[in-house]
């Protein structure tokens, strides 16, 4: 909602016409909240209370923070917005990790990618609704409308939040979390609920036994969450996931999410038309993300990430170059081309970093440290968002469209990093990730250098083959 709120005249007047630096703080401070929650709050809540209850807690916290923002008034309005943004960020961090955890832990291996991408479909759908609400509010031009309109834009989120919070208690907890907490019968019921009709009883029991074995092996090792930093095989996953989240924000996504109407206004569109274009762009993202959901388990995570980054780099190049060639909006065709390439940037993000970074991070950690691993990784994204939220408004103000070249370079650097350093995880069971990240790769990605792990790899391939046949026989395969 904030992107449309930032340009609303009532909000601008209430905060006494904040400078670009102050606007950047309003945007960035939210990610201080998310970072704090990722590191200190989100993973204990998910591990102790379960994935669905964590999502419920996060929803309540988010609504409280949003209520503070919507109620901002008087001389303390700016402070209320800052406080509300921090609290809302803390709540969203809990929701944004507990939901992908839930989806990855209930999904069959061959369809895990599309299940987790479904979370991003909901995200971009909510973003689109926010733009359309912001666009509708521009027609509320009475003095009362100017005072209340931006508050209404923020308050709209309470309706889907209420539906989400009401439905969560009726969902079963993930079987992996239940096994971790010794609730084997409940785990069996949960797994049967999610697999019934698609897998046989024997296949369900075999999957449950594999989950139990993986959990028992980890507990027998005596490792705790600090092993994410001390154990080489786990740290190899942590730094990859954290770097991926960092790149997913440094590519410019935060700027496009919060400053899109401002960018469109710089291309000669008025406020109302800018919000209309933002609504169209966000709506198109839904279709792109749905397409990503359908292909990610076929083409894999690495390919979608690298192609998406390349597309975004090209879009940034065009948006940086054309305003320099045709400054001050002297060429309408140039301005419209920039608008089109902002849409193309959105396509690249929605079929790359947007969903795939969360898919990758939610599937590579062992169950016992999955919540902590994903939250520590997501904190890397929060750091990237803080940086971008500060860089973008000041950069646009001081060097204009040249700021696009910086983000173009970031995206170009991401391509070889992902292709070389990130092994493919599609169709791997969550328990098989130990094999994928358990040994050093010397000759290249996916090539094992430790011959002592041969038997383990053969067992993993056999399990993967069994899962593939089960998916094919049940009609749930690719």
Beta strands, then each sheet from edge to edge (+ up, - down):
end
